[in-house]
Amino acid sequence: MLFFLIEAVEAPSLSAAEFIEDDIMPVKGAVWVLKVKGAIGPASADYIIRGVEDAAVGNASLVVLLLDTPGGLDMAMRDIVQAILASTVPVATFVYPKGARAASAGTFILYASHIAVMAPATSLGAATPVQIGTPQSSKPTEKEEQNKTTGKKANKEASIDAQTTMQRKQINDAVAYIKGLAKERNRNSEWAEQAVRNAASLTAKEALKKNVIDLIANDVTDLIKQLHMKKVAVNESNIMLEVADKPLHYVKPDWRNRFLQVITDPNIAYILMLIGLYGLILEFYNPGIGVAGITGAICLLLAAYAFQMLPFNWAGFGLIILGALLMLAEAFAPSFGILGIGGIVAFVLGSIMLVDSPEVPYQVGLPVIMAFTLVSVLLFIVTLRLLIMSRRQPVVSGIATIVGRSGVVISNFNDQGMVKVDGELWKAVTDIPLNRGDKITVKAVNGLILTVERGDN
């Protein structure tokens, strides 16, 4: 899997007067405005795709995508690109506001759009994909080139080649993809290839000069003015944009987008997974009304949904499970800390590896890992051990304390009769005949009936 960063969807910073109120249906021909600020991920992909599809249903004249992103997940980026290419409504991607960027995945989205626009003091490029879990390749040194030509150190060269093969495949695939988008939109394909292979970047003025974008606009109002009466090719047909007097309809992220944004955060997904594990373990250890089990199952399913959208590492998940089991074993069978320490180490390493990304925004935060490691130690080793010790202690109160006590038979009986224990009369049952005055010992209690046997006289 490729990645660029993680997502965030925020509301536009444009004034409220520029937008139709959200509770009013957009008029036919309105300009729909979407904004993505932050990295491209599942939530932002869902927001953009739904926005473009709804704009077509609402007979919008134009979709303006305000973009400020450092990149994002390759899968999410490709879903967005496909939605834009299939759109029956022209999509203008606008790198906005000043100081914004369309780096990495954002460059692909900009190339796929019917109209590519940048604000002054913005940039795009640096679209080289990164292979998760694989070290970055580097150009061979002069010495390595000499070894290659002379045939020396063949094993080392083979190892280097094996390490870089996957990245070359990823880069070549990305190059072919962005060049196809450039050809589709009649944009500079040579620079697009450099953006992928060499992480090349451009300013807005340079991008316009090199035919990477179509326009430079100061804001949305300026963009609308420049696009009015402009012809745009959409699905093999030319559309004349008549947008000068059209109202703007701001599309807010709905509850589904916000929900995706929350649970696909690596830290939230990690916490949901651990709550799920804790809940199931507590339910299995102490079956009750099922609150812990139901809560755990729900949290685990939510975490599974989130992790399928993230660069999930099964080895990390396995280490977390192993760590939890080792700490649990330490609680049941104390081993002078060996199992507990091993469990803590496995738990921490698994948590670090769980979301397989070298970039900090895609990693589970170290403070979160440390906090839940401490929670796990307290839960599995301290709390469960105390519970187990309390269960193993002899009962010191209640009717069960009478077991093992001595008493005396009140009257002769063969299988059932009366006995006195601690000065109280009890109904008793026995397997052997007992006579008045015989000493007995209580073996068990069933309700208010004692099971007794002959004691030492």
Backbone torsions as a table, in degrees:
resi	resn	phi	psi	omega
1	MET	NA	143.1	175.4
2	LEU	-99.1	159.6	174.5
3	PHE	-150.6	164.1	173.0
4	PHE	-129.3	-44.9	172.6
5	LEU	-170.3	-152.2	-179.0
6	ILE	-123.5	163.4	-167.6
7	GLU	-94.3	159.6	170.0
8	ALA	-160.5	133.9	-178.9
9	VAL	-118.5	123.7	-178.3
10	GLU	-127.1	164.8	179.2
11	ALA	-78.4	148.4	179.4
12	PRO	-62.9	154.8	179.7
13	SER	-93.4	9.4	179.1
14	LEU	-72.0	157.4	-178.6
15	SER	-68.1	149.9	-176.3
16	ALA	-64.0	-25.3	-178.3
17	ALA	-66.6	-19.7	-177.5
18	GLU	-81.2	-6.7	-172.3
19	PHE	-119.5	150.7	168.9
20	ILE	-71.3	143.6	178.6
21	GLU	-61.7	145.7	-174.5
22	ASP	-65.0	-29.5	-177.3
23	ASP	-85.9	3.2	176.4
24	ILE	-105.8	131.6	179.1
25	MET	-63.8	132.3	-179.8
26	PRO	-62.9	139.9	-179.7
27	VAL	-73.3	158.7	178.7
28	LYS	-62.7	134.2	179.3
29	GLY	85.9	4.3	179.4
30	ALA	-66.8	158.1	175.4
31	VAL	-93.8	117.2	-179.0
32	TRP	-88.0	133.5	-177.5
33	VAL	-118.6	124.1	175.2
34	LEU	-118.4	149.9	178.3
35	LYS	-132.8	131.8	174.4
36	VAL	-124.3	116.6	177.2
37	LYS	-122.1	121.3	-175.4
38	GLY	115.7	-169.0	-174.1
39	ALA	-81.8	158.7	-177.9
40	ILE	-85.4	125.0	-179.2
41	GLY	-150.3	-167.0	-177.2
42	PRO	-58.3	-41.9	-177.8
43	ALA	-68.0	-46.1	-179.6
44	SER	-68.0	-34.2	177.0
45	ALA	-64.1	-44.8	178.7
46	ASP	-62.5	-41.1	179.8
47	TYR	-62.2	-46.7	-178.6
48	ILE	-69.4	-46.0	-177.1
49	ILE	-62.0	-46.7	178.4
50	ARG	-64.4	-38.5	179.4
51	GLY	-63.3	-43.6	179.2
52	VAL	-65.5	-43.1	179.6
53	GLU	-65.4	-43.3	179.5
54	ASP	-66.8	-32.6	177.7
55	ALA	-63.5	-38.2	177.7
56	ALA	-66.1	-41.7	178.5
57	VAL	-66.1	-35.9	-179.4
58	GLY	-84.2	9.9	178.5
59	ASN	55.9	43.1	176.8
60	ALA	-69.4	150.9	177.8
61	SER	-88.6	-21.8	-177.4
62	LEU	-164.1	145.1	171.4
63	VAL	-112.7	124.5	176.8
64	VAL	-107.3	119.1	178.9
65	LEU	-104.0	107.1	177.4
66	LEU	-81.2	119.0	-169.7
67	LEU	-123.7	130.5	172.7
68	ASP	-145.1	97.2	-172.3
69	THR	-143.9	143.5	172.7
70	PRO	-87.7	-2.8	-179.7
71	GLY	135.2	-156.4	179.6
72	GLY	167.0	-168.4	-179.9
73	LEU	-68.9	136.6	-180.0
74	ASP	-60.9	-42.1	-178.1
75	MET	-62.6	-45.0	179.5
76	ALA	-64.9	-41.1	178.9
77	MET	-60.4	-44.0	-178.6
78	ARG	-67.0	-34.9	175.9
79	ASP	-63.1	-41.0	178.7
80	ILE	-65.4	-45.3	179.7
81	VAL	-58.8	-44.4	179.7
82	GLN	-62.6	-39.3	178.8
83	ALA	-64.8	-40.2	179.6
84	ILE	-67.6	-44.2	-179.9
85	LEU	-63.2	-31.8	-178.3
86	ALA	-88.6	-7.6	-175.3
87	SER	-66.1	139.0	174.4
88	THR	-90.2	-6.3	177.0
89	VAL	-108.2	132.4	179.0
90	PRO	-57.6	137.3	179.2
91	VAL	-115.3	121.4	176.2
92	ALA	-107.3	112.1	176.5
93	THR	-89.8	122.6	-172.7
94	PHE	-118.5	111.7	176.4
95	VAL	-75.0	105.1	-167.9
96	TYR	-151.6	147.8	2.6
97	PRO	-86.3	-166.1	177.6
98	LYS	-58.9	137.0	-176.6
99	GLY	92.3	-6.2	179.4
100	ALA	-78.2	172.6	178.8
101	ARG	-147.8	156.8	173.0
102	ALA	-125.1	71.9	-176.4
103	ALA	-87.9	156.8	171.4
104	SER	53.0	-114.0	-179.0
105	ALA	-58.8	-30.6	178.6
106	GLY	-62.6	-32.2	177.9
107	THR	-64.5	-40.9	178.0
108	PHE	-63.2	-42.6	179.9
109	ILE	-64.6	-41.3	179.0
110	LEU	-62.8	-42.7	179.2
111	TYR	-65.7	-32.4	-177.9
112	ALA	-76.8	-21.1	-174.2
113	SER	-71.2	151.0	178.1
114	HIS	-63.7	-35.6	179.0
115	ILE	-131.5	127.7	179.1
116	ALA	-109.5	122.8	-174.5
117	VAL	-133.1	145.4	175.5
118	MET	-133.9	147.0	172.9
119	ALA	-85.7	159.6	175.9
120	PRO	-58.7	150.1	177.9
121	ALA	63.8	31.7	173.1
122	THR	-116.3	172.1	-177.9
123	SER	-146.3	165.0	174.3
124	LEU	-148.0	166.8	177.1
125	GLY	120.3	-153.2	-176.8
126	ALA	50.2	55.6	-172.2
127	ALA	-100.9	22.6	179.1
128	THR	-71.5	124.0	178.7
129	PRO	-71.9	153.5	179.2
130	VAL	-116.9	129.0	177.9
131	GLN	-84.3	119.2	-178.9
132	ILE	-67.7	131.7	175.9
133	GLY	81.6	-1.8	-179.7
134	THR	-118.3	132.8	-178.9
135	PRO	-64.5	148.1	177.6
136	GLN	-63.3	138.0	177.2
137	SER	-80.8	156.3	177.1
138	SER	-135.1	160.1	179.8
139	LYS	-67.5	142.4	179.9
140	PRO	-63.8	143.9	178.0
141	THR	-74.2	169.0	-179.9
142	GLU	-61.7	-37.0	179.8
143	LYS	-65.9	-41.0	178.7
144	GLU	-64.7	-36.3	177.1
145	GLU	-63.9	-41.1	178.5
146	GLN	-63.8	-42.2	178.0
147	ASN	-61.7	-35.1	-178.7
148	LYS	-67.8	-40.6	-177.9
149	THR	-74.6	-30.6	-178.1
150	THR	-89.9	-8.6	178.5
151	GLY	84.6	4.9	-179.4
152	LYS	-83.2	155.5	177.2
153	LYS	53.6	47.3	-177.0
154	ALA	-63.5	-36.7	-178.9
155	ASN	-64.4	-41.2	179.3
156	LYS	-63.6	-42.9	-179.6
157	GLU	-65.1	-38.6	178.8
158	ALA	-63.2	-37.9	178.6
159	SER	-65.9	-44.4	178.1
160	ILE	-61.1	-42.8	-179.4
161	ASP	-63.7	-39.1	-179.9
162	ALA	-66.1	-36.4	-179.8
163	GLN	-68.5	-31.4	-174.4
164	THR	-98.3	-7.2	-177.7
165	THR	-60.4	-47.0	-178.4
166	MET	-62.5	-41.1	-179.9
167	GLN	-66.7	-39.1	177.7
168	ARG	-61.1	-40.2	178.2
169	LYS	-63.0	-41.7	179.4
170	GLN	-64.2	-44.4	-178.6
171	ILE	-66.7	-44.4	179.8
172	ASN	-61.8	-38.7	177.7
173	ASP	-64.7	-43.4	179.2
174	ALA	-65.5	-37.8	178.0
175	VAL	-62.2	-48.4	179.7
176	ALA	-60.6	-38.0	-178.3
177	TYR	-66.4	-47.9	-176.6
178	ILE	-73.1	-30.7	176.4
179	LYS	-68.3	-35.0	175.1
180	GLY	-63.9	-39.9	176.9
181	LEU	-65.8	-41.0	179.4
182	ALA	-61.9	-42.1	178.7
183	LYS	-65.2	-39.3	-179.8
184	GLU	-63.3	-35.8	-176.2
185	ARG	-106.0	8.6	179.4
186	ASN	56.5	47.9	178.6
187	ARG	-115.5	171.5	-174.2
188	ASN	-65.6	105.6	-178.7
189	SER	-81.5	-28.4	-179.7
190	GLU	-66.1	-44.8	178.7
191	TRP	-68.4	-34.9	178.3
192	ALA	-57.9	-41.2	178.7
193	GLU	-65.2	-39.3	178.4
194	GLN	-65.7	-33.5	178.6
195	ALA	-63.4	-33.5	-179.7
196	VAL	-83.9	-48.3	-174.9
197	ARG	-73.6	-39.9	-172.8
198	ASN	-118.3	11.0	179.6
199	ALA	56.4	37.1	180.0
200	ALA	-67.4	148.1	179.8
201	SER	-132.5	157.7	-179.9
202	LEU	-138.4	150.6	168.6
203	THR	-83.4	173.6	-178.4
204	ALA	-61.4	-45.3	-178.6
205	LYS	-65.2	-41.3	178.6
206	GLU	-65.6	-39.0	-180.0
207	ALA	-64.8	-39.3	178.2
208	LEU	-67.3	-40.3	-179.8
209	LYS	-66.1	-33.9	-177.2
210	LYS	-92.3	10.4	178.8
211	ASN	61.6	39.3	174.4
212	VAL	-93.5	-34.1	176.7
213	ILE	-123.3	171.1	-177.4
214	ASP	-100.4	-32.0	-173.6
215	LEU	-146.2	160.7	166.2
216	ILE	-121.5	125.9	-178.1
217	ALA	-131.3	148.5	-178.5
218	ASN	-79.0	-36.6	179.8
219	ASP	-158.0	-173.4	-177.1
220	VAL	-66.3	-38.9	179.0
221	THR	-61.3	-45.1	177.9
222	ASP	-63.6	-39.6	178.6
223	LEU	-61.4	-45.9	-179.3
224	ILE	-61.5	-40.7	179.1
225	LYS	-62.5	-42.7	-178.3
226	GLN	-70.8	-28.6	-177.8
227	LEU	-85.1	-15.2	-177.5
228	HIS	-60.4	128.9	179.2
229	MET	66.6	24.6	176.6
230	LYS	-96.1	137.3	178.8
231	LYS	-84.8	135.5	-179.3
232	VAL	-131.7	133.2	177.9
233	ALA	-82.6	120.3	179.2
234	VAL	-130.9	112.1	177.7
235	ASN	52.0	57.4	174.6
236	GLU	69.1	11.7	177.4
237	SER	-135.6	153.0	179.9
238	ASN	-97.1	130.7	-179.9
239	ILE	-116.7	132.3	175.5
240	MET	-89.3	118.9	-178.8
241	LEU	-80.3	120.5	175.0
242	GLU	-117.8	85.7	-169.3
243	VAL	-122.8	3.6	-173.0
244	ALA	-60.0	-40.8	-175.6
245	ASP	-109.1	15.7	-177.3
246	LYS	-83.0	140.0	177.0
247	PRO	-72.7	157.4	177.7
248	LEU	-97.3	133.7	178.0
249	HIS	-114.3	111.4	-179.2
250	TYR	-82.7	125.5	-179.6
251	VAL	-98.8	110.7	177.8
252	LYS	-83.5	147.7	171.8
253	PRO	-59.9	130.6	-179.7
254	ASP	-83.9	-175.2	-176.2
255	TRP	-61.6	-34.2	-178.4
256	ARG	-67.1	-41.9	177.6
257	ASN	-62.4	-43.2	-179.0
258	ARG	-66.5	-38.0	178.5
259	PHE	-64.0	-45.1	177.5
260	LEU	-61.9	-39.5	-179.5
261	GLN	-62.2	-37.4	-178.9
262	VAL	-72.4	-54.0	-170.8
263	ILE	-75.8	-21.3	178.4
264	THR	-86.9	2.5	168.7
265	ASP	-68.2	126.7	-176.5
266	PRO	-53.9	-37.4	-180.0
267	ASN	-66.6	-41.7	180.0
268	ILE	-67.5	-44.1	178.9
269	ALA	-60.5	-40.0	178.6
270	TYR	-63.4	-44.7	179.9
271	ILE	-65.0	-42.2	177.8
272	LEU	-60.0	-41.5	-179.7
273	MET	-62.8	-44.0	-178.3
274	LEU	-69.4	-39.2	176.3
275	ILE	-61.0	-39.1	177.3
276	GLY	-62.3	-44.6	179.1
277	LEU	-64.3	-44.8	179.8
278	TYR	-60.9	-43.8	-178.1
279	GLY	-62.1	-44.2	-179.4
280	LEU	-67.4	-40.5	179.3
281	ILE	-63.2	-44.4	179.1
282	LEU	-64.9	-36.5	179.4
283	GLU	-66.7	-41.3	179.2
284	PHE	-69.4	-35.7	-177.9
285	TYR	-73.6	-38.8	-176.6
286	ASN	-136.8	76.9	-178.0
287	PRO	-57.0	134.7	-179.4
288	GLY	-144.3	-131.8	-178.1
289	ILE	-81.3	-4.5	172.4
290	GLY	95.5	5.4	-178.4
291	VAL	-61.5	-47.7	-179.1
292	ALA	-63.1	-43.1	-179.2
293	GLY	-66.0	-43.6	-179.9
294	ILE	-65.5	-45.3	178.0
295	THR	-60.6	-43.8	179.6
296	GLY	-62.8	-42.9	-179.9
297	ALA	-63.4	-42.9	179.5
298	ILE	-63.1	-46.1	-179.4
299	CYS	-63.4	-39.3	178.9
300	LEU	-64.8	-40.3	179.3
301	LEU	-66.5	-40.0	176.7
302	LEU	-63.5	-42.2	178.6
303	ALA	-64.2	-40.1	178.7
304	ALA	-62.8	-39.5	177.6
305	TYR	-63.9	-41.4	-179.5
306	ALA	-67.6	-42.7	-175.4
307	PHE	-69.7	-25.0	177.8
308	GLN	-69.7	-16.3	177.5
309	MET	-97.7	-6.0	-178.5
310	LEU	-114.0	161.8	176.8
311	PRO	-71.3	78.9	-173.1
312	PHE	-79.6	139.2	-179.5
313	ASN	-114.5	115.9	-178.1
314	TRP	-68.6	-30.8	178.0
315	ALA	-62.9	-41.6	176.9
316	GLY	-62.4	-42.3	178.5
317	PHE	-62.7	-42.3	178.5
318	GLY	-61.8	-39.5	178.7
319	LEU	-66.3	-36.0	177.8
320	ILE	-64.3	-44.9	178.5
321	ILE	-62.4	-44.2	178.7
322	LEU	-60.8	-43.1	179.2
323	GLY	-61.5	-43.1	179.2
324	ALA	-63.8	-41.4	180.0
325	LEU	-66.2	-39.7	178.8
326	LEU	-65.8	-40.8	177.4
327	MET	-66.9	-35.7	176.4
328	LEU	-65.1	-41.1	177.9
329	ALA	-63.8	-36.2	177.8
330	GLU	-62.2	-34.8	179.2
331	ALA	-69.9	-39.6	-177.4
332	PHE	-82.0	-36.9	-176.9
333	ALA	-132.9	81.3	-177.7
334	PRO	-50.7	132.7	-176.4
335	SER	-127.4	35.8	-179.2
336	PHE	59.9	27.8	174.4
337	GLY	91.1	-6.9	-176.5
338	ILE	-63.6	-50.2	179.5
339	LEU	-64.4	-40.3	-178.9
340	GLY	-64.2	-45.3	179.2
341	ILE	-64.5	-43.8	176.6
342	GLY	-60.6	-38.9	178.3
343	GLY	-65.1	-41.0	179.0
344	ILE	-64.1	-44.7	-179.9
345	VAL	-62.0	-46.7	179.9
346	ALA	-63.0	-39.5	-179.4
347	PHE	-63.7	-46.0	-179.1
348	VAL	-65.6	-47.4	-179.8
349	LEU	-61.5	-42.5	178.6
350	GLY	-63.1	-38.7	178.8
351	SER	-64.8	-38.9	179.2
352	ILE	-67.6	-37.8	-176.2
353	MET	-84.7	-11.6	-168.6
354	LEU	-55.6	-49.3	176.1
355	VAL	-101.3	109.0	-167.0
356	ASP	-82.4	84.4	180.0
357	SER	-149.5	136.1	176.3
358	PRO	-79.4	-9.1	-178.1
359	GLU	-89.2	136.5	-176.5
360	VAL	-57.2	-43.1	-178.3
361	PRO	-61.8	-20.7	-179.5
362	TYR	-99.3	1.5	179.7
363	GLN	-96.4	151.5	171.7
364	VAL	-70.1	129.8	-175.6
365	GLY	-59.7	137.5	-179.3
366	LEU	-60.6	-40.4	176.4
367	PRO	-60.5	-37.2	178.1
368	VAL	-65.3	-43.1	179.2
369	ILE	-61.4	-46.1	-178.8
370	MET	-63.9	-40.8	-179.0
371	ALA	-63.5	-44.5	-178.0
372	PHE	-78.8	-21.8	171.0
373	THR	-65.6	-44.1	177.4
374	LEU	-62.7	-42.2	177.7
375	VAL	-60.7	-41.9	-179.3
376	SER	-64.9	-41.5	178.1
377	VAL	-61.6	-46.0	-179.3
378	LEU	-64.4	-38.5	-177.1
379	LEU	-74.0	-52.9	-171.7
380	PHE	-79.0	-40.3	-173.6
381	ILE	-93.8	-49.0	-174.5
382	VAL	-80.2	-58.5	-174.3
383	THR	-64.2	-50.0	-178.2
384	LEU	-64.7	-36.5	178.5
385	ARG	-63.8	-42.1	177.9
386	LEU	-63.1	-40.5	178.3
387	LEU	-63.9	-42.4	-179.8
388	ILE	-64.9	-42.8	179.4
389	MET	-63.9	-38.6	179.7
390	SER	-67.4	-34.3	178.6
391	ARG	-69.1	-32.2	-176.6
392	ARG	-82.4	-12.9	179.8
393	GLN	-73.4	146.3	178.2
394	PRO	-64.9	147.9	-180.0
395	VAL	-71.8	132.8	-176.4
396	VAL	-115.1	3.6	178.9
397	SER	-151.0	161.9	178.0
398	GLY	91.3	176.0	-175.5
399	ILE	-65.7	-25.0	-178.6
400	ALA	-66.7	-16.1	-179.0
401	THR	-71.2	-12.2	-178.5
402	ILE	-75.8	-18.3	178.6
403	VAL	-61.7	129.8	-178.8
404	GLY	94.4	-10.2	-179.7
405	ARG	-75.8	159.3	177.7
406	SER	-101.7	154.3	179.0
407	GLY	-153.7	-169.3	-178.0
408	VAL	-137.3	146.4	-178.8
409	VAL	-79.7	134.2	-178.0
410	ILE	-83.5	-40.4	-179.1
411	SER	-147.3	159.7	-178.9
412	ASN	-63.9	137.0	171.9
413	PHE	-156.8	155.5	-178.5
414	ASN	-93.6	-45.9	-178.1
415	ASP	-126.7	-25.9	-178.1
416	GLN	-146.3	134.7	-180.0
417	GLY	-169.0	-161.3	-176.5
418	MET	-113.2	141.0	176.7
419	VAL	-133.6	159.4	176.6
420	LYS	-114.8	124.8	179.2
421	VAL	-129.4	124.3	-179.7
422	ASP	53.7	37.4	176.0
423	GLY	81.2	3.3	-179.1
424	GLU	-115.4	146.5	178.4
425	LEU	-88.0	134.1	-179.5
426	TRP	-133.3	147.5	170.0
427	LYS	-80.8	134.4	-174.6
428	ALA	-132.7	153.6	174.8
429	VAL	-125.1	151.2	-178.1
430	THR	-152.8	163.3	178.9
431	ASP	-94.9	-10.0	-176.3
432	ILE	-127.8	150.5	177.7
433	PRO	-63.3	142.4	178.8
434	LEU	-128.4	145.5	-179.6
435	ASN	-112.0	158.8	178.9
436	ARG	-56.2	131.7	178.7
437	GLY	91.4	-10.0	177.9
438	ASP	-65.7	142.8	174.5
439	LYS	-81.1	139.9	178.7
440	ILE	-130.4	162.9	174.9
441	THR	-127.3	133.5	-178.7
442	VAL	-77.3	125.2	179.0
443	LYS	-95.7	-36.8	-176.4
444	ALA	-158.6	163.9	178.1
445	VAL	-126.2	127.5	175.9
446	ASN	-125.7	95.3	-174.2
447	GLY	70.4	-118.4	177.7
448	LEU	-109.3	18.1	-180.0
449	ILE	-113.8	130.6	-179.2
450	LEU	-98.9	140.2	168.5
451	THR	-98.4	121.4	-172.0
452	VAL	-124.4	164.4	174.1
453	GLU	-139.3	161.0	-179.4
454	ARG	-63.7	133.4	178.4
455	GLY	-99.9	-173.1	178.3
456	ASP	-75.6	123.2	179.8
457	ASN	-89.2	NA	NA
